[in-house]
Amino acid sequence: MAECPSLSGCISQGSSKEEAIEKIKGAIEVYTAALAEDGIPVPEDRLDAILVAV
């Protein structure tokens, strides 16, 4: 499972760490595109670390 804490509810998962990372990258792109479409600014990053639990 991968989550982007700066984007509330932006969560994805994969069968491996690499797949979860690739999927969350896609989820972040879709999330930020939806924000832009609605005229909502993208929140600033709140976290400088990545946690991967296997």
N, C-alpha and C positions, 0 to 999 in steps of 0.2 A: 504494500500500500504506500502511496506517496501523497503528500498534502502540501499545498502552498498556503502557509499561515497568513500571508499578507492578503490573500484573496479568500475571504470567508466562504467556506463550502466547496472550494476547488480541490477535489480529491480524485485520485485515480488509483488503479491497481494493475498488477501484472503478475505473471507466473514466475518472474525472476526480477532481481534488482534492476537490471538493465532495461527490461520491458516496462517496469513501473516508472522509471525515470523518463523513458521516451514518451509514455502515455501522459505523464503529468505535464511534460513540455507542450504536448498538443492541447491538453485541457487549459493550460495557461493562455495559449494563443486564442482559443475560442472564447474564453472568459473575458480577456482584455478587448477582443474585437467587439463583443456584446456591450461592454461598458462604453467603448468609443461610439458605437452606433446609437446608444441611448444618451450620449453627451455627458456621461459620468466619468470623472477623472479616475485614473488607475491609482489605487492606494500606494503609498511609498512602502518600500521593503521594510519589514520590521525584524527580520531575522538574518543573521550572518552565518548560520550553521545549517547543515543538512543531517537529518536523522533517518537512517534506513534500518528498520527492524525486520529481521528474517526469521 
